[in-house]
Amino acid sequence: MSKKSRPKKQITSERLQQIGFAYAPPLIISAVVSNKVFDALESGAKTVEQVSKQTGASVRGLRAIMDALVGLELLKKDRKGKYSLTPESEAFLISNKPGTVAGFFSSILPQLNSRWLRLSDAVRDGRPVVAVNEETEGTEFFSQLVENIIPMSYGGAQKLADHLKVSKTKDELRVLDLAAGSGIWGIALAEKSPRVRVAAVDWAGMIPTTKQITRKFGVSDRFEFIGGDLLEANFGNGYDIATLGHIFHSEGEQRSRQLLKKTFGALKPGGTIAIAEWLVNDQRTEPTHSLMFAVQMLVNTERGDTFSFNEIKSWLEHAGFKKVRKLEAPGPSPLILATKP
């Protein structure tokens, strides 16, 4: 068949219609979490009527959102009309389980969604209505957020600890956890060895949250806490490892580059810097989740963005670091590691 006689592939609006409903799954999960449906099913399979009796939510409302979750493969439904948890929802959407993201859907997501409704304004003005990466506005937001996003970083932090052979260290290992938030990067390293000592740096208003979470993990006795703006706080020096977990995207290029120079000075010769970020490719054409996260930064920060590995590599080298490389790890992107000569 010649090229001319081949039928053209028909273009339809189906994909656009699907995108038009892309807002629905997170809002459905939010409603299910808020109405304690996952918690109600933790003890075993139940009908809609049984869940209604336990939660107080309407049968009509529950049927709609629970059936939708079956379609999303976050609930199972048997022939008798009983619903049960999937391994994924059981692991991450029960409100009182370690590593849960239920709080993100019930408390953080509504705040984020409300800001996205002002996206057209942010595009026109090039700045958000309210910047959550500023200390005054951001402390309350991040105090709620950081524990809910621990699962995004915990696996990567554990992989970093294994890669650096932290468990085999024979000497004291000093860690600088910058923009510590929950403290999970330092916590994961401290869990690997009693010789790890962590200095956690964040806004003064965030430190009580960091302290609380380190106590939950049982490692608070090996943490010290430094409150203040990252570019103004006194880090000290002589650190073996510095972690920057998901901070560049909200800080923007200028402050991130300044932070790298300051971190270089705080590390020992031979020390390692580890960076977690939402990386894009050099052409900014993929991956989609990191490109959309750049829009998240437009909506929520004054200067935030997502960056490529090569952009961050050039910043590191300009700050004096060598051996810039990627480490495959759980998370939205590989970790970036570099060494102070």
Buried (B, 14 or more C-beta within 10 A) or exposed (E): EEEEEEEEEEEEEEEEEEEEEEEEBBBBBBBBBBBBBBBBBBEEBBBBEBBBEBBEBEEEEBBBBBBBBEEBEBBBBEEEEBBBBBEEBBBBBBEEBEEBBBBBBBBBBEBBEEBBEBBEEBEEEEEBEEBBBBBEBBBEBBBBBBBBBBBBBBBBBBBBBEBBEBEEBEEEBBBBBBBBBBBBBBBBBBBBBEBBBBBBBBBBBBBEBBBBBBEBBEBBEBBEBBBBEBEEBEBEEEBBBBBBBBBBBBBBBEBBBBBBBBBBEBBEEEBBBBBBBBBBEEEEEEBEEBBEBBBBBBBBBBBBBBBBBEBBBBBBBEBBBEEBEEBEBBBBBBBBBBBBE
